[in-house]
Amino acid sequence: MAGPEESLRIDTVKGPVSAKYARPASPFATIVVAHGAGAGMDHPFLVGFTRACLDEGLATLRFNFPYLESGRRAPDTEAVLRDAWRAALEAAWTRRKKEPVWASGKSLGGRIASMCAADGEIGPAGLVFLGYPLHPPGKPERIRDEHLYRIEVPMLFLQGTSDPFASPGLLRGIVKKLGERATLVPFEGAGHSFEVRGHKRDPREIGGSLAPHAAAFIREYL
């Protein structure tokens, strides 16, 4: 049984940001989750994902980037986003027992985590991408993959096949080049937020449906 969520304040270069931490009785890992560009840590999708992760036996920490904490819509600079990720992972490390700490994120949040991991700024046991933004919509030539090849930890790509931010063929090719450390789980017909046209589902349910995939992947590396 998971305990209640603990509200935290995490210090960043732009001031404190909000975070929420929860821990089951004996977690096998901790997963730190960052939000996407347009919605904060309390978006129903992320709430659903983290609560389902708790049910799977994972401790969870989700946090806000400074721009959303202050009510702004435009994302912070890359340097500020990276700083927030470093601070969030450190907060998770201080609360864990012996379990490994993984990094995860929706779109922008996952991409920034991967950049930090590639450059040695954070040292997660692995990465779980909840819709990786491989390129801007309609611009597959502007591919964001160079840093992925420098990541040495396991990576799980949970991705909708109708996501305009990631051409399925391009992503499959990149995952193949990444080799054994990368796994792609496609969701047929799903968009960037894993919604499927013609099938209305609550965002909490959608987010929650991804947790078993994340937990199973993490267990493979214990």
C-alpha positions in Angstrom: 0.0 0.0 0.0 1.4 3.4 -1.0 1.6 6.2 1.5 0.0 9.6 0.9 1.7 12.0 -1.5 4.2 14.4 0.1 4.3 17.9 -1.2 7.9 19.2 -1.7 9.7 22.4 -2.7 12.8 21.8 -4.8 15.3 24.6 -5.2 16.3 25.6 -8.7 18.2 28.5 -10.2 14.9 30.3 -10.8 13.6 29.6 -7.2 11.7 26.8 -5.6 9.4 24.6 -7.6 6.6 22.3 -6.5 7.0 18.5 -6.5 5.0 15.6 -5.1 6.6 12.4 -3.8 4.9 9.1 -2.9 6.3 5.8 -1.8 4.9 2.3 -1.5 6.0 0.1 1.4 8.9 -1.6 -0.4 9.5 0.0 -3.8 11.7 -1.8 -6.3 12.7 1.5 -7.9 11.9 5.2 -7.9 10.7 7.0 -11.1 11.1 10.8 -11.4 8.6 12.2 -13.9 8.7 15.6 -15.7 5.8 17.2 -17.5 5.5 18.2 -21.1 5.6 21.8 -22.5 2.0 22.7 -22.1 0.8 21.3 -18.8 2.3 20.9 -15.3 2.9 18.0 -13.0 -0.8 17.9 -11.9 -2.1 17.3 -15.4 -4.5 14.3 -15.2 -2.3 12.3 -17.6 0.8 12.5 -15.3 -1.3 12.0 -12.1 -2.8 8.9 -13.6 0.6 7.6 -14.7 2.3 8.2 -11.3 -0.6 6.8 -9.3 -0.5 3.6 -11.4 3.2 3.4 -11.0 2.7 3.4 -7.2 0.3 0.5 -7.7 3.0 -1.3 -9.6 5.5 -0.9 -6.8 7.4 2.2 -7.9 8.1 5.2 -5.7 7.3 8.4 -7.7 8.4 12.0 -7.8 6.9 14.5 -10.2 7.8 18.1 -10.4 7.2 21.4 -12.2 9.6 23.3 -14.3 10.1 26.9 -13.2 8.1 28.5 -16.0 4.9 26.7 -15.2 5.5 27.2 -11.5 5.5 31.0 -12.1 2.4 30.8 -14.4 4.2 31.4 -17.7 3.4 29.4 -20.8 6.7 29.7 -22.7 9.2 27.1 -21.6 12.4 28.1 -19.8 15.8 28.1 -21.5 17.4 24.7 -21.9 19.9 25.6 -19.1 17.1 26.3 -16.7 15.2 23.1 -17.7 18.4 21.1 -17.2 19.0 22.6 -13.8 15.5 21.7 -12.7 16.0 18.1 -13.8 19.3 17.9 -11.8 17.5 19.3 -8.7 14.6 16.9 -9.1 16.8 13.8 -9.4 18.8 14.9 -6.4 15.6 15.2 -4.4 14.7 11.7 -5.3 18.1 10.4 -4.4 17.9 11.8 -0.9 14.6 10.1 -0.3 15.3 6.6 -1.7 16.6 3.7 0.3 18.7 1.3 -1.9 16.4 1.2 -4.9 17.6 2.6 -8.3 16.3 5.9 -9.6 14.9 6.2 -13.1 14.1 9.3 -15.1 10.9 9.7 -17.1 9.0 12.5 -18.8 6.2 13.5 -21.1 7.5 15.0 -24.4 9.7 18.0 -23.4 10.3 16.6 -20.0 11.7 13.3 -21.3 13.8 15.0 -24.0 15.5 17.2 -21.4 16.1 14.2 -19.2 17.8 12.4 -22.1 20.0 15.4 -22.8 21.1 15.6 -19.2 21.8 11.9 -19.1 23.8 12.1 -22.4 26.0 14.8 -21.0 26.5 13.2 -17.6 24.5 15.8 -15.7 22.2 13.2 -14.2 22.9 9.6 -13.6 19.6 7.7 -13.7 19.5 3.9 -13.9 17.4 4.3 -17.1 15.0 6.4 -19.0 11.2 6.0 -19.8 9.9 8.3 -22.6 6.2 9.0 -22.5 6.0 10.2 -26.1 9.5 11.3 -27.3 9.4 14.5 -29.4 11.7 13.3 -32.1 11.0 16.2 -34.4 8.6 19.2 -34.7 5.2 18.3 -36.3 5.5 18.1 -40.1 9.3 18.6 -40.0 10.9 15.2 -39.8 14.1 16.6 -41.3 14.7 18.4 -37.9 15.4 15.2 -36.0 16.5 15.3 -32.4 18.5 12.1 -32.0 22.2 13.0 -31.9 22.5 12.9 -28.1 20.6 9.6 -27.8 23.6 7.6 -29.0 25.7 8.9 -26.1 23.3 7.5 -23.5 24.5 4.2 -22.0 21.6 3.3 -19.8 18.4 1.5 -20.9 15.7 3.5 -22.7 12.0 2.7 -23.1 10.1 4.6 -25.8 6.4 4.5 -25.3 5.0 6.1 -28.4 1.8 6.5 -30.4 2.0 5.6 -34.0 0.0 8.7 -34.9 2.1 11.1 -32.9 3.0 14.1 -35.2 6.2 14.6 -33.1 7.6 11.2 -34.1 7.3 9.5 -37.5 7.0 5.8 -36.7 9.5 4.8 -39.4 12.1 7.3 -38.2 11.7 6.3 -34.6 11.9 2.6 -35.3 15.2 3.2 -37.2 16.7 5.2 -34.4 15.7 2.5 -31.8 17.3 -0.1 -34.0 20.5 1.9 -34.2 20.5 2.3 -30.4 20.7 -1.4 -30.1 19.9 -3.6 -27.1 19.7 -0.6 -24.6 16.6 0.8 -26.3 13.1 -0.7 -26.6 10.1 0.7 -28.5 6.5 0.0 -27.5 4.1 1.4 -30.1 0.5 2.3 -29.4 -1.5 1.8 -32.5 -3.4 4.9 -33.6 -2.4 6.9 -30.6 -1.4 10.6 -30.8 1.1 12.6 -28.8 -0.9 12.3 -25.6 -1.8 8.7 -26.4 -5.3 9.6 -27.3 -6.9 7.6 -30.1 -9.4 9.3 -32.4 -12.9 8.0 -31.9 -12.1 6.4 -28.5 -12.7 8.9 -25.7 -10.8 8.1 -22.6 -10.0 10.0 -19.4 -6.4 11.3 -19.4 -5.9 9.6 -16.0 -6.8 6.3 -17.5 -4.6 6.8 -20.5 -1.6 7.8 -18.3 -2.3 4.9 -16.0 -2.3 2.4 -18.8 1.4 3.2 -19.5 2.6 2.4 -16.0 2.6 -1.4 -16.4 4.9 -1.1 -19.4 7.3 1.1 -17.5 7.3 -1.1 -14.4 7.9 -4.3 -16.5 10.8 -2.7 -18.3 12.4 -1.4 -15.1 12.1 -4.8 -13.5 14.1 -6.3 -16.3 17.2 -4.3 -15.2 17.1 -5.0 -11.4 
